[in-house]
């Protein structure tokens, strides 16, 4: 609907309820919208300035661990494949599994951003989407259920499929048990830092001592003193 038409219709409803002139009704509608927009802007600023949620950090680490496991199988199948089609079969199985895993992670983060009042225009920029429909495609039932488990919300009704582990996986990530693999996640972070260096000048100084130490040790095994990235 055209914004002017929407404002005119709102003014008519206001005038029918409160009386007064059309001009006064238009002014009242504008003032109400400014106040509402001010509240929305305040909520958005609060969401933007909030500290990083540790559960979401753990969720990112978990999904990276799962994808790394799939990449590992893709690399090693070159030694086990009987022929070209067997090799392509396994690589494609694991590649599409990895895509699905990353799609799920994006859906979890996008749903959480929406829950915290971050506007769609900002989310579209984050996920490089052209419209809101593209954003909606990320927010699957599995993404919602895993986010509920991650955020400690009540378990969903028992209408979910028996093999849908999204909620318990989210709960495990939150509690650092079960499906979560904290030690492997930490090792992957250390090894990736050793290979590619820290992101930002101070990043490695902010890492936990165990991860930082393992990253430095591993880097010396891969690079010479002149080459090592950290």
Buried (B, 14 or more C-beta within 10 A) or exposed (E): EEEEEEBBEBBBEBBEEEEEEEEBBBBBBEEEEEEEEEEEEEBBEEBEEEEEEEBBEBBBBBBBBBBBBBEEBBEEBEEEBEEEEEBEEBBEBBBEBBEBBBBBBBBBBBBBBBEBBBBBEEBBEEBEBEEEEEBBBBBBEBBBBBBBBBBEBEEBEEEBEEEBBBBBBBBBBBEBEEBBBBEBBBBBBBBBBBBEBBEEEEEBEEBEEEBBEBBBEBBEEEBEEEEBBB
